[in-house]
Amino acid sequence: MQMINLAKLPQYADALADEGWFVIPDAINQLAVESFKDVILKTKQTAEFKKAGIGTGHDFQLNSSVRGDFIHWISRYPQETILQEWMQSISALRKGLNRELFLGLQDIEMHMAIYPPGTFYQRHLDQFNKRSNRLISVVLYLNQHWQPGMGGELVIYRTNAEPVIVEPHAGTLVCFMSDQIEHEVLTTHFERFSITGWMLKKPIGLGFL
C-alpha cells in the first residue's frame, strides 16, 4: 500500500524549519485509508476507546468543554499489517527529519482518535508542563467523502499571520512542532477519524524533562 513518499523530504524539512508545520495532501492512498478505517471500526467494537483528557500525571483531567475526542493507543508492535506499515513509515519520516534538521528524535507514539458529532478541541499546544519530550505532532486524516460544512477542520495559528485551515480529507497528513504551533479542532458535525501521534526527543519509558 502507498505510504508516505519521502522523495520530497528536504521540502518537508525546510517547511518545518521555516514555518513550523507542513501538510502532505495525499500521504496515503484510498486503499490504505480503508484499511485504517477497518481497524478503527473493529477496535471500536472489540476494545475500549477512552475519553481523552488534558494534562498528564497528577494534572490529568477530563474536560469536555476543552476536548471531546476518544482515543485508543497503538501498540509499539501492532498485530495489524496496516498499523505495522504505518509505524515503519512514521519511523522512516522521523529518521529523515533527523538527518535534515538534527532534531534528536528518538521514538514515536501513536493513537487512533474518534471525534463524535458535536465535539471539538480548543486551541492548545501539544506540550505538557511536566513532560516536554513531544517535539513533532503528526495527524493522519481518514475522513472519506469529507465536504465543506461537515466540520472538524484543523486550525493552525501562526505568529503575525492569518491562521491556516486544514480540511480533514482522507489521506491528508499534517506535521507541526508540538511546542511551537498552537492549534485547535473545530466542531465536527460527523464522526471524525484520525491517527494522531508524536515524534519524541526521548524514548518512551526513560522519564521526561
MDTraj code that builds the backbone (N, CA, C; nanometers):
import mdtraj as md
import numpy as np

residues = "MET GLN MET ILE ASN LEU ALA LYS LEU PRO GLN TYR ALA ASP ALA LEU ALA ASP GLU GLY TRP PHE VAL ILE PRO ASP ALA ILE ASN GLN LEU ALA VAL GLU SER PHE LYS ASP VAL ILE LEU LYS THR LYS GLN THR ALA GLU PHE LYS LYS ALA GLY ILE GLY THR GLY HIS ASP PHE GLN LEU ASN SER SER VAL ARG GLY ASP PHE ILE HIS TRP ILE SER ARG TYR PRO GLN GLU THR ILE LEU GLN GLU TRP MET GLN SER ILE SER ALA LEU ARG LYS GLY LEU ASN ARG GLU LEU PHE LEU GLY LEU GLN ASP ILE GLU MET HIS MET ALA ILE TYR PRO PRO GLY THR PHE TYR GLN ARG HIS LEU ASP GLN PHE ASN LYS ARG SER ASN ARG LEU ILE SER VAL VAL LEU TYR LEU ASN GLN HIS TRP GLN PRO GLY MET GLY GLY GLU LEU VAL ILE TYR ARG THR ASN ALA GLU PRO VAL ILE VAL GLU PRO HIS ALA GLY THR LEU VAL CYS PHE MET SER ASP GLN ILE GLU HIS GLU VAL LEU THR THR HIS PHE GLU ARG PHE SER ILE THR GLY TRP MET LEU LYS LYS PRO ILE GLY LEU GLY PHE LEU".split()
xyz = np.array([
    [0.0834, -0.1199, 0.0000],
    [0.0000, 0.0000, 0.0000],
    [0.0869, 0.1250, 0.0000],
    [0.0374, 0.2300, -0.0634],
    [0.1142, 0.3536, -0.0700],
    [0.1187, 0.4224, 0.0652],
    [0.2391, 0.4428, 0.1159],
    [0.2585, 0.5185, 0.2383],
    [0.3353, 0.6466, 0.2043],
    [0.3838, 0.7168, 0.3041],
    [0.4444, 0.8476, 0.2839],
    [0.5605, 0.8406, 0.1854],
    [0.5545, 0.9240, 0.0817],
    [0.6624, 0.9342, -0.0154],
    [0.7665, 1.0325, 0.0375],
    [0.8865, 0.9824, 0.0635],
    [0.9908, 1.0660, 0.1219],
    [1.0773, 1.1359, 0.0169],
    [1.0346, 1.1301, -0.1098],
    [1.1123, 1.1958, -0.2148],
    [1.1210, 1.3469, -0.1923],
    [1.0180, 1.4035, -0.1277],
    [1.0164, 1.5474, -0.1021],
    [1.0589, 1.5811, 0.0414],
    [1.1309, 1.4907, 0.1039],
    [1.1726, 1.5115, 0.2424],
    [1.2439, 1.6449, 0.2650],
    [1.3371, 1.6855, 0.1774],
    [1.4024, 1.8158, 0.2001],
    [1.3026, 1.9316, 0.2031],
    [1.1967, 1.9258, 0.1198],
    [1.0954, 2.0307, 0.1202],
    [1.0177, 2.0293, 0.2519],
    [0.9841, 1.9098, 0.3003],
    [0.9129, 1.8998, 0.4275],
    [0.9980, 1.9572, 0.5405],
    [1.1256, 1.9222, 0.5391],
    [1.2164, 1.9697, 0.6440],
    [1.2311, 2.1213, 0.6392],
    [1.2418, 2.1767, 0.5192],
    [1.2533, 2.3221, 0.5060],
    [1.1286, 2.3915, 0.5595],
    [1.0116, 2.3373, 0.5267],
    [0.8864, 2.3966, 0.5744],
    [0.8773, 2.3881, 0.7262],
    [0.9196, 2.2751, 0.7823],
    [0.9162, 2.2589, 0.9271],
    [1.0097, 2.3587, 0.9947],
    [1.1278, 2.3796, 0.9362],
    [1.2253, 2.4730, 0.9937],
    [1.1796, 2.6178, 0.9790],
    [1.1180, 2.6499, 0.8651],
    [1.0803, 2.7890, 0.8378],
    [0.9460, 2.8278, 0.8986],
    [0.8474, 2.7399, 0.8861],
    [0.7104, 2.7718, 0.9276],
    [0.6651, 2.6973, 1.0528],
    [0.7308, 2.5853, 1.0819],
    [0.6909, 2.5050, 1.1974],
    [0.5874, 2.4001, 1.1657],
    [0.5495, 2.3851, 1.0369],
    [0.4483, 2.2854, 1.0000],
    [0.4553, 2.2578, 0.8501],
    [0.3986, 2.1441, 0.8098],
    [0.3807, 2.1141, 0.6677],
    [0.2643, 2.0162, 0.6526],
    [0.2082, 2.0128, 0.5319],
    [0.0950, 1.9269, 0.5003],
    [0.1282, 1.8448, 0.3765],
    [0.0962, 1.7153, 0.3807],
    [0.1077, 1.6282, 0.2636],
    [-0.0351, 1.5856, 0.2273],
    [-0.0923, 1.6391, 0.1183],
    [-0.2337, 1.6150, 0.0876],
    [-0.2701, 1.4687, 0.0644],
    [-0.1880, 1.3916, -0.0041],
    [-0.2199, 1.2515, -0.0339],
    [-0.1054, 1.1626, 0.0143],
    [-0.0863, 1.1628, 0.1452],
    [0.0253, 1.0862, 0.2024],
    [0.0037, 0.9363, 0.1874],
    [-0.1218, 0.8917, 0.1881],
    [-0.1547, 0.7505, 0.1680],
    [-0.2679, 0.7419, 0.0655],
    [-0.2824, 0.6261, 0.0018],
    [-0.3879, 0.6101, -0.0975],
    [-0.5180, 0.5626, -0.0316],
    [-0.6235, 0.5544, -0.1110],
    [-0.7551, 0.5220, -0.0565],
    [-0.7645, 0.3782, -0.0055],
    [-0.6874, 0.2878, -0.0634],
    [-0.6860, 0.1508, -0.0123],
    [-0.6322, 0.1483, 0.1300],
    [-0.5265, 0.2258, 0.1556],
    [-0.4717, 0.2348, 0.2908],
    [-0.5709, 0.3018, 0.3848],
    [-0.6396, 0.4067, 0.3374],
    [-0.7414, 0.4736, 0.4193],
    [-0.8483, 0.3735, 0.4636],
    [-0.8955, 0.2925, 0.3693],
    [-0.9985, 0.1943, 0.4018],
    [-0.9476, 0.0909, 0.5021],
    [-0.8213, 0.0516, 0.4891],
    [-0.7634, -0.0444, 0.5839],
    [-0.7548, 0.0152, 0.7236],
    [-0.7134, 0.1420, 0.7332],
    [-0.7110, 0.2097, 0.8625],
    [-0.8513, 0.2176, 0.9226],
    [-0.9478, 0.2550, 0.8410],
    [-1.0852, 0.2681, 0.8900],
    [-1.1375, 0.1332, 0.9411],
    [-1.1069, 0.0260, 0.8706],
    [-1.1493, -0.1074, 0.9139],
    [-1.0933, -0.1397, 1.0522],
    [-0.9652, -0.1086, 1.0722],
    [-0.9023, -0.1359, 1.2021],
    [-0.9672, -0.0524, 1.3121],
    [-0.9911, 0.0752, 1.2848],
    [-1.0524, 0.1611, 1.3858],
    [-1.1923, 0.1129, 1.4217],
    [-1.2724, 0.0779, 1.3225],
    [-1.4099, 0.0353, 1.3491],
    [-1.4131, -0.0994, 1.4213],
    [-1.3223, -0.1897, 1.3859],
    [-1.3150, -0.3179, 1.4574],
    [-1.2684, -0.2967, 1.6008],
    [-1.1709, -0.2083, 1.6181],
    [-1.1229, -0.1773, 1.7531],
    [-1.2342, -0.1143, 1.8357],
    [-1.3131, -0.0302, 1.7741],
    [-1.4250, 0.0344, 1.8427],
    [-1.5262, -0.0681, 1.8930],
    [-1.5409, -0.1777, 1.8180],
    [-1.6362, -0.2821, 1.8558],
    [-1.5817, -0.3758, 1.9624],
    [-1.4502, -0.3993, 1.9593],
    [-1.3930, -0.5028, 2.0449],
    [-1.3076, -0.4504, 2.1595],
    [-1.2722, -0.3235, 2.1566],
    [-1.1873, -0.2673, 2.2616],
    [-1.2396, -0.1297, 2.2992],
    [-1.1948, -0.0812, 2.4123],
    [-1.2458, 0.0449, 2.4638],
    [-1.1675, 0.1637, 2.4080],
    [-1.2396, 0.2571, 2.3495],
    [-1.1844, 0.3886, 2.3199],
    [-1.2099, 0.4739, 2.4437],
    [-1.1053, 0.5310, 2.4998],
    [-1.1199, 0.6070, 2.6238],
    [-1.1346, 0.7555, 2.5951],
    [-1.2140, 0.8205, 2.6789],
    [-1.2306, 0.9648, 2.6684],
    [-1.0955, 1.0304, 2.6892],
    [-1.0548, 1.1147, 2.5955],
    [-0.9248, 1.1814, 2.6058],
    [-0.9315, 1.2938, 2.7073],
    [-0.8206, 1.3146, 2.7768],
    [-0.8145, 1.4200, 2.8776],
    [-0.7105, 1.5242, 2.8430],
    [-0.6861, 1.6128, 2.9373],
    [-0.5840, 1.7149, 2.9224],
    [-0.4873, 1.7047, 3.0395],
    [-0.3611, 1.7405, 3.0149],
    [-0.2604, 1.7290, 3.1198],
    [-0.2075, 1.5871, 3.1304],
    [-0.1163, 1.5683, 3.2238],
    [-0.0560, 1.4381, 3.2463],
    [-0.0262, 1.4205, 3.3940],
    [-0.0085, 1.2946, 3.4361],
    [0.0219, 1.2685, 3.5765],
    [-0.0862, 1.3221, 3.6686],
    [-0.0427, 1.3921, 3.7754],
    [-0.1373, 1.4473, 3.8717],
    [-0.2207, 1.5605, 3.8125],
    [-0.1775, 1.6157, 3.6982],
    [-0.2505, 1.7255, 3.6346],
    [-0.3559, 1.6767, 3.5360],
    [-0.3634, 1.5454, 3.5151],
    [-0.4574, 1.4905, 3.4170],
    [-0.6013, 1.5126, 3.4615],
    [-0.6869, 1.5517, 3.3653],
    [-0.8283, 1.5674, 3.3942],
    [-0.9097, 1.5520, 3.2667],
    [-1.0351, 1.5088, 3.2834],
    [-1.1290, 1.5020, 3.1726],
    [-1.2095, 1.6307, 3.1719],
    [-1.2172, 1.6943, 3.0570],
    [-1.2886, 1.8215, 3.0479],
    [-1.3495, 1.8342, 2.9089],
    [-1.4783, 1.8013, 2.8971],
    [-1.5461, 1.8025, 2.7672],
    [-1.5631, 1.9425, 2.7116],
    [-1.5437, 2.0448, 2.7963],
    [-1.5528, 2.1815, 2.7458],
    [-1.4252, 2.2225, 2.6739],
    [-1.3199, 2.1393, 2.6851],
    [-1.1923, 2.1669, 2.6192],
    [-1.1715, 2.0742, 2.4992],
    [-1.1951, 1.9436, 2.5205],
    [-1.1797, 1.8467, 2.4116],
    [-1.2818, 1.7350, 2.4268],
    [-1.3213, 1.6758, 2.3133],
    [-1.4271, 1.5759, 2.3189],
    [-1.3948, 1.4459, 2.2489],
    [-1.2697, 1.4236, 2.2112],
    [-1.2354, 1.3036, 2.1366],
    [-1.2160, 1.1823, 2.2261],
    [-1.2210, 1.0651, 2.1626],
    [-1.1947, 0.9367, 2.2277],
    [-1.0752, 0.8737, 2.1582],
    [-0.9860, 0.8098, 2.2362],
    [-0.8616, 0.7590, 2.1797],
    [-0.8365, 0.6137, 2.2200],
    [-0.7559, 0.5472, 2.1386],
    [-0.7078, 0.4125, 2.1696],
    [-0.5614, 0.4066, 2.1263],
    [-0.4718, 0.3818, 2.2212],
    [-0.3285, 0.3830, 2.1917],
    [-0.2897, 0.2635, 2.1052],
    [-0.1992, 0.2869, 2.0123],
    [-0.1488, 0.1828, 1.9226],
    [-0.0239, 0.1216, 1.9844],
    [-0.0207, -0.0102, 1.9867],
    [0.0946, -0.0816, 2.0410],
    [0.2205, -0.0480, 1.9616],
    [0.3322, -0.0513, 2.0299],
    [0.4608, -0.0313, 1.9620],
    [0.4806, -0.1372, 1.8531],
    [0.4288, -0.2567, 1.8759],
    [0.4382, -0.3661, 1.7786],
    [0.2978, -0.4183, 1.7501],
    [0.2186, -0.3448, 1.6716],
    [0.0796, -0.3837, 1.6478],
    [0.0686, -0.5111, 1.5638],
    [-0.0420, -0.5826, 1.5792],
    [-0.0647, -0.7044, 1.5033],
    [-0.1147, -0.6748, 1.3621],
    [-0.1895, -0.5667, 1.3473],
    [-0.2496, -0.5352, 1.2179],
    [-0.1436, -0.4885, 1.1179],
    [-0.1478, -0.5431, 0.9980],
    [-0.0481, -0.5112, 0.8956],
    [-0.0435, -0.3624, 0.8640],
    [-0.1599, -0.2996, 0.8496],
    [-0.1628, -0.1580, 0.8135],
    [-0.0985, -0.0719, 0.9222],
    [-0.1171, -0.1084, 1.0485],
    [-0.0553, -0.0333, 1.1574],
    [0.0946, -0.0583, 1.1633],
    [0.1365, -0.1803, 1.1332],
    [0.2797, -0.2098, 1.1257],
    [0.3457, -0.1234, 1.0189],
    [0.2818, -0.1162, 0.9012],
    [0.3362, -0.0370, 0.7912],
    [0.3389, 0.1120, 0.8273],
    [0.2367, 0.1566, 0.9009],
    [0.2312, 0.2973, 0.9390],
    [0.3418, 0.3321, 1.0387],
    [0.3611, 0.2483, 1.1389],
    [0.4662, 0.2739, 1.2364],
    [0.6034, 0.2757, 1.1692],
    [0.6235, 0.1862, 1.0720],
    [0.7500, 0.1842, 0.9987],
    [0.7669, 0.3109, 0.9145],
    [0.6562, 0.3556, 0.8533],
    [0.6608, 0.4745, 0.7689],
    [0.6899, 0.6001, 0.8510],
    [0.6234, 0.6130, 0.9658],
    [0.6475, 0.7287, 1.0516],
    [0.7893, 0.7246, 1.1086],
    [0.8380, 0.6056, 1.1386],
    [0.9762, 0.5937, 1.1861],
    [1.0745, 0.6385, 1.0778],
    [1.0443, 0.6040, 0.9514],
    [1.1300, 0.6473, 0.8409],
    [1.1255, 0.7994, 0.8255],
    [1.0069, 0.8583, 0.8406],
    [0.9946, 1.0040, 0.8345],
    [1.0726, 1.0691, 0.9490],
    [1.0621, 1.0103, 1.0683],
    [1.1366, 1.0613, 1.1850],
    [1.2863, 1.0606, 1.1578],
    [1.3368, 0.9500, 1.1055],
    [1.4803, 0.9390, 1.0778],
    [1.5225, 1.0389, 0.9698],
    [1.4342, 1.0587, 0.8699],
    [1.4659, 1.1533, 0.7642],
    [1.4723, 1.2961, 0.8137],
    [1.3769, 1.3349, 0.8982],
    [1.3789, 1.4697, 0.9548],
    [1.4989, 1.4888, 1.0463],
    [1.5378, 1.3828, 1.1145],
    [1.6591, 1.3899, 1.1969],
    [1.7820, 1.4202, 1.1115],
    [1.7913, 1.3516, 0.9980],
    [1.9078, 1.3725, 0.9104],
    [1.9108, 1.5163, 0.8571],
    [1.7933, 1.5689, 0.8240],
    [1.7853, 1.7015, 0.7643],
    [1.8028, 1.8137, 0.8672],
    [1.7477, 1.7935, 0.9881],
    [1.7376, 1.9046, 1.0832],
    [1.8085, 1.8810, 1.2162],
    [1.8658, 1.7608, 1.2367],
    [1.9392, 1.7299, 1.3607],
    [1.8523, 1.7572, 1.4843],
    [1.7332, 1.6989, 1.4856],
    [1.6366, 1.7256, 1.5919],
    [1.6532, 1.6354, 1.7144],
    [1.7251, 1.5282, 1.7016],
    [1.7428, 1.4383, 1.8156],
    [1.6190, 1.3555, 1.8456],
    [1.5378, 1.3277, 1.7439],
    [1.4164, 1.2471, 1.7636],
    [1.4545, 1.1006, 1.7839],
    [1.3968, 1.0392, 1.8887],
    [1.4388, 0.9037, 1.9241],
    [1.3265, 0.8008, 1.9257],
    [1.2010, 0.8444, 1.9214],
    [1.0926, 0.7478, 1.9365],
    [0.9646, 0.8081, 1.8802],
    [0.8593, 0.7265, 1.8736],
    [0.7271, 0.7723, 1.8328],
    [0.6219, 0.7110, 1.9242],
    [0.5059, 0.7775, 1.9320],
    [0.3893, 0.7197, 1.9982],
    [0.2674, 0.7603, 1.9167],
    [0.1694, 0.6692, 1.9063],
    [0.0550, 0.6908, 1.8185],
    [-0.0738, 0.6407, 1.8831],
    [-0.1840, 0.7070, 1.8516],
    [-0.3145, 0.6526, 1.8890],
    [-0.4171, 0.6781, 1.7800],
    [-0.5230, 0.5985, 1.7817],
    [-0.6388, 0.6223, 1.6970],
    [-0.7273, 0.7237, 1.7682],
    [-0.7937, 0.8094, 1.6922],
    [-0.8797, 0.9113, 1.7529],
    [-1.0139, 0.9177, 1.6809],
    [-1.1193, 0.9291, 1.7606],
    [-1.2546, 0.9468, 1.7075],
    [-1.3165, 1.0688, 1.7743],
    [-1.3631, 1.1616, 1.6921],
    [-1.4407, 1.2752, 1.7417],
    [-1.5869, 1.2511, 1.7073],
    [-1.6734, 1.2268, 1.8057],
    [-1.8159, 1.2127, 1.7763],
    [-1.8749, 1.3457, 1.7291],
    [-1.9893, 1.3432, 1.6616],
    [-2.0528, 1.4688, 1.6201],
    [-2.0734, 1.5627, 1.7387],
    [-2.0445, 1.6907, 1.7161],
    [-2.0620, 1.7916, 1.8207],
    [-1.9409, 1.8138, 1.9080],
    [-1.8315, 1.7426, 1.8833],
    [-1.7110, 1.7573, 1.9667],
    [-1.6047, 1.8399, 1.8957],
    [-1.5041, 1.8810, 1.9732],
    [-1.4006, 1.9728, 1.9264],
    [-1.2810, 1.9615, 2.0195],
    [-1.1770, 2.0412, 1.9919],
    [-1.0620, 2.0527, 2.0821],
    [-1.0166, 2.1977, 2.0747],
    [-1.0268, 2.2673, 2.1859],
    [-0.9944, 2.4087, 2.1890],
    [-0.8454, 2.4332, 2.1601],
    [-0.8143, 2.5565, 2.1320],
    [-0.6780, 2.5980, 2.0982],
    [-0.5794, 2.5565, 2.2067],
    [-0.4672, 2.4953, 2.1651],
    [-0.3719, 2.4434, 2.2632],
    [-0.2380, 2.4141, 2.1959],
    [-0.1391, 2.3834, 2.2780],
    [-0.0110, 2.3281, 2.2351],
    [-0.0061, 2.1808, 2.2726],
    [0.0626, 2.0997, 2.1928],
    [0.0795, 1.9575, 2.2250],
    [0.2009, 1.9381, 2.3157],
    [0.2009, 2.0089, 2.4261],
    [0.3155, 2.0024, 2.5161],
    [0.2666, 2.0139, 2.6596],
    [0.3115, 1.9236, 2.7449],
    [0.2732, 1.9265, 2.8858],
    [0.3765, 2.0030, 2.9668],
    [0.3303, 2.0653, 3.0755],
    [0.4221, 2.1386, 3.1627],
    [0.5299, 2.0478, 3.2217],
    [0.4925, 1.9233, 3.2536],
    [0.5858, 1.8324, 3.3198],
    [0.6340, 1.7202, 3.2272],
    [0.6062, 1.7344, 3.0981],
    [0.6522, 1.6341, 3.0030],
    [0.6793, 1.7036, 2.8708],
    [0.8044, 1.7275, 2.8416],
    [0.8399, 1.8091, 2.7260],
    [0.9120, 1.7294, 2.6176],
    [0.8868, 1.5980, 2.6092],
    [0.9598, 1.5193, 2.5102],
    [0.8906, 1.5122, 2.3747],
    [0.7668, 1.5605, 2.3646],
    [0.6987, 1.5636, 2.2347],
    [0.7533, 1.6801, 2.1528],
    [0.8064, 1.6496, 2.0338],
    [0.8679, 1.7541, 1.9525],
    [0.7896, 1.7816, 1.8244],
    [0.7450, 1.6753, 1.7551],
    [0.6692, 1.6926, 1.6321],
    [0.5375, 1.6167, 1.6430],
    [0.4275, 1.6862, 1.6203],
    [0.2946, 1.6248, 1.6187],
    [0.2628, 1.5769, 1.4771],
    [0.1949, 1.4634, 1.4690],
    [0.1622, 1.4009, 1.3409],
    [0.0142, 1.3642, 1.3412],
    [-0.0601, 1.4086, 1.2397],
    [-0.2024, 1.3752, 1.2295],
    [-0.2317, 1.3252, 1.0882],
    [-0.2877, 1.2051, 1.0780],
    [-0.3308, 1.1476, 0.9510],
    [-0.4828, 1.1396, 0.9507],
    [-0.5466, 1.2044, 0.8536],
    [-0.6931, 1.2075, 0.8476],
    [-0.7476, 1.0915, 0.7654],
    [-0.8620, 1.0385, 0.8102],
    [-0.9224, 0.9202, 0.7487],
    [-1.0700, 0.9432, 0.7170],
    [-1.1059, 1.0682, 0.6863],
    [-1.2470, 1.1041, 0.6674],
    [-1.2831, 1.1051, 0.5191],
    [-1.3345, 0.9919, 0.4730],
    [-1.3721, 0.9788, 0.3333],
    [-1.4961, 1.0634, 0.3042],
    [-1.4983, 1.1200, 0.1841],
    [-1.6130, 1.1975, 0.1365],
    [-1.6375, 1.3220, 0.2219],
    [-1.5319, 1.3749, 0.2851],
    [-1.5496, 1.4979, 0.3622],
    [-1.5805, 1.6135, 0.2685],
    [-1.6765, 1.6982, 0.3091],
    [-1.7165, 1.8146, 0.2308],
    [-1.7212, 1.9376, 0.3217],
    [-1.7016, 2.0574, 0.2658],
    [-1.7159, 2.1789, 0.3467],
    [-1.8506, 2.1819, 0.4166],
    [-1.8473, 2.2217, 0.5426],
    [-1.9680, 2.2227, 0.6233],
    [-1.9790, 2.1034, 0.7164],
    [-1.8966, 2.0014, 0.6931],
    [-1.9000, 1.8837, 0.7798],
    [-1.8231, 1.9068, 0.9094],
    [-1.7381, 2.0118, 0.9119],
    [-1.6655, 2.0457, 1.0338],
    [-1.5427, 1.9605, 1.0569],
    [-1.4820, 1.9791, 1.1760],
    [-1.3650, 1.9014, 1.2134],
    [-1.2350, 1.9498, 1.1542],
    [-1.2331, 2.0712, 1.0982],
    [-1.1093, 2.1242, 1.0415],
    [-1.0054, 2.1512, 1.1500],
    [-0.8789, 2.1417, 1.1103],
    [-0.7682, 2.1790, 1.1976],
    [-0.7325, 2.3245, 1.1706],
    [-0.7206, 2.4038, 1.2756],
    [-0.6774, 2.5418, 1.2628],
    [-0.5353, 2.5528, 1.3173],
    [-0.4428, 2.5963, 1.2322],
    [-0.3047, 2.6186, 1.2727],
    [-0.2842, 2.7684, 1.2905],
    [-0.2481, 2.8090, 1.4115],
    [-0.2273, 2.9506, 1.4410],
    [-0.0813, 2.9883, 1.4162],
    [-0.0629, 3.1049, 1.3511],
    [0.0709, 3.1496, 1.3159],
    [0.0972, 3.2879, 1.3753],
    [0.2217, 3.3132, 1.4105],
    [0.2602, 3.4436, 1.4627],
    [0.2630, 3.5461, 1.3497],
    [0.1933, 3.6563, 1.3697],
    [0.1919, 3.7660, 1.2723],
    [0.1412, 3.7237, 1.1350],
    [0.0489, 3.6288, 1.1320],
    [-0.0100, 3.5848, 1.0056],
    [-0.1476, 3.5252, 1.0341],
    [-0.2294, 3.5195, 0.9305],
    [-0.3621, 3.4618, 0.9458],
    [-0.3517, 3.3109, 0.9743],
    [-0.4460, 3.2571, 1.0520],
    [-0.4455, 3.1123, 1.0760],
    [-0.4638, 3.0350, 0.9456],
    [-0.4159, 2.9141, 0.9448],
    [-0.4323, 2.8235, 0.8310],
    [-0.5381, 2.7198, 0.8667],
    [-0.6318, 2.6962, 0.7760],
    [-0.7349, 2.5951, 0.7963],
    [-0.6989, 2.4728, 0.7135],
    [-0.6871, 2.3579, 0.7783],
    [-0.6565, 2.2323, 0.7099],
    [-0.7827, 2.1462, 0.7112],
    [-0.8327, 2.1159, 0.5918],
    [-0.9521, 2.0325, 0.5815],
    [-0.9137, 1.8859, 0.6030],
    [-0.9909, 1.8122, 0.6841],
    [-0.9517, 1.6762, 0.7225],
    [-0.9885, 1.5689, 0.6201],
    [-0.9430, 1.5896, 0.4954],
    [-0.9694, 1.4914, 0.3905],
    [-0.8920, 1.3621, 0.4174],
    [-0.9515, 1.2513, 0.3806],
    [-0.8852, 1.1220, 0.3953],
    [-0.7524, 1.1217, 0.3207],
    [-0.6480, 1.0755, 0.3877],
    [-0.5160, 1.0663, 0.3274],
    [-0.4257, 1.1842, 0.3542],
    [-0.4805, 1.2931, 0.4076],
    [-0.4000, 1.4114, 0.4369],
    [-0.3186, 1.3910, 0.5639],
    [-0.1914, 1.4254, 0.5581],
    [-0.1020, 1.4167, 0.6736],
    [-0.0549, 1.5569, 0.7110],
    [-0.0613, 1.5898, 0.8388],
    [-0.0142, 1.7178, 0.8900],
    [0.0935, 1.6928, 0.9944],
    [0.2033, 1.7645, 0.9851],
    [0.3086, 1.7576, 1.0863],
    [0.3403, 1.8992, 1.1329],
    [0.3594, 1.9179, 1.2628],
    [0.3938, 2.0501, 1.3142],
    [0.4700, 2.0387, 1.4455],
    [0.5403, 2.1457, 1.4799],
    [0.6202, 2.1470, 1.6012],
    [0.5284, 2.1511, 1.7229],
    [0.5393, 2.0504, 1.8079],
    [0.4467, 2.0341, 1.9206],
    [0.4532, 2.1480, 2.0205],
    [0.5725, 2.2041, 2.0401],
    [0.5909, 2.3063, 2.1427],
    [0.5825, 2.4482, 2.0881],
    [0.5532, 2.4631, 1.9582],
    [0.5507, 2.5953, 1.8966],
    [0.4174, 2.6310, 1.8312],
    [0.3497, 2.5338, 1.7753],
    [0.2317, 2.5607, 1.6939],
    [0.1037, 2.5395, 1.7746],
    [0.0374, 2.6497, 1.8095],
    [-0.0941, 2.6385, 1.8709],
    [-0.1959, 2.6013, 1.7629],
    [-0.2908, 2.5178, 1.7997],
    [-0.3865, 2.4684, 1.7022],
    [-0.5153, 2.4294, 1.7721],
    [-0.6203, 2.4099, 1.6950],
    [-0.7457, 2.3609, 1.7505],
    [-0.8199, 2.2790, 1.6466],
    [-0.9118, 2.1971, 1.6936],
    [-1.0009, 2.1210, 1.6070],
    [-1.1392, 2.1831, 1.6184],
    [-1.1914, 2.2305, 1.5057],
    [-1.3244, 2.2908, 1.5069],
    [-1.4317, 2.1846, 1.5260],
    [-1.5466, 2.2263, 1.5726],
    [-1.6564, 2.1337, 1.5984],
    [-1.6873, 2.0513, 1.4737],
    [-1.6929, 1.9210, 1.4908],
    [-1.7273, 1.8328, 1.3803],
    [-1.8755, 1.7977, 1.3862],
    [-1.9372, 1.7869, 1.2704],
    [-2.0795, 1.7548, 1.2624],
    [-2.1021, 1.6104, 1.2200],
    [-1.9932, 1.5408, 1.1929],
    [-1.9976, 1.3998, 1.1576],
    [-1.8851, 1.3292, 1.2328],
    [-1.8957, 1.1983, 1.2493],
    [-1.7904, 1.1238, 1.3175],
    [-1.6593, 1.1423, 1.2407],
    [-1.5564, 1.1817, 1.3128],
    [-1.4278, 1.2198, 1.2528],
    [-1.3192, 1.1245, 1.2995],
    [-1.2407, 1.0701, 1.2035],
    [-1.1402, 0.9693, 1.2348],
    [-0.9998, 1.0191, 1.1994],
    [-0.9032, 0.9807, 1.2816],
    [-0.7632, 1.0138, 1.2508],
    [-0.6707, 0.9188, 1.3249],
    [-0.5467, 0.9169, 1.2787],
    [-0.4358, 0.8562, 1.3526],
    [-0.3477, 0.9728, 1.3963],
    [-0.3275, 0.9870, 1.5255],
    [-0.2534, 1.1012, 1.5790],
    [-0.1360, 1.0511, 1.6618],
    [-0.0259, 1.1248, 1.6551],
    [0.0887, 1.0822, 1.7349],
    [0.1957, 1.1882, 1.7423],
    [0.3099, 1.1481, 1.7963],
    [0.4189, 1.2419, 1.8207],
    [0.5533, 1.1745, 1.7961],
    [0.6467, 1.2531, 1.7460],
    [0.7863, 1.2137, 1.7418],
    [0.8509, 1.2701, 1.8673],
    [0.9243, 1.1854, 1.9377],
    [0.9703, 1.2173, 2.0727],
    [1.1207, 1.2402, 2.0802],
    [1.1595, 1.3314, 2.1688],
    [1.3016, 1.3562, 2.1939],
    [1.3636, 1.2480, 2.2805],
    [1.2793, 1.1845, 2.3629],
    [1.3279, 1.0758, 2.4484],
    [1.2430, 0.9527, 2.4240],
    [1.3027, 0.8335, 2.4271],
    [1.2235, 0.7127, 2.4116],
    [1.1197, 0.6987, 2.5224],
    [1.0068, 0.6362, 2.4889],
    [0.9038, 0.6126, 2.5888],
    [0.9614, 0.5299, 2.7037],
    [0.9339, 0.5713, 2.8267],
    [0.9738, 0.4940, 2.9429],
    [1.1042, 0.5369, 3.0067],
    [1.1743, 0.6352, 2.9481],
    [1.3012, 0.6791, 3.0063],
    [1.2885, 0.8034, 3.0936],
    [1.1660, 0.8454, 3.1173],
    [1.1463, 0.9650, 3.2000],
    [1.1411, 1.0888, 3.1144],
    [1.0921, 1.1974, 3.1726],
    [1.0680, 1.3187, 3.0965],
    [1.1274, 1.4394, 3.1661],
    [1.1571, 1.5417, 3.0858],
    [1.2054, 1.6687, 3.1387],
    [1.0899, 1.7489, 3.1944],
])
top = md.Topology()
chain = top.add_chain()
for i, resn in enumerate(residues, 1):
    res = top.add_residue(resn, chain, resSeq=i)
    for name in ("N", "CA", "C"):
        top.add_atom(name, md.element.get_by_symbol(name[0]), res)
traj = md.Trajectory(xyz[None], top)
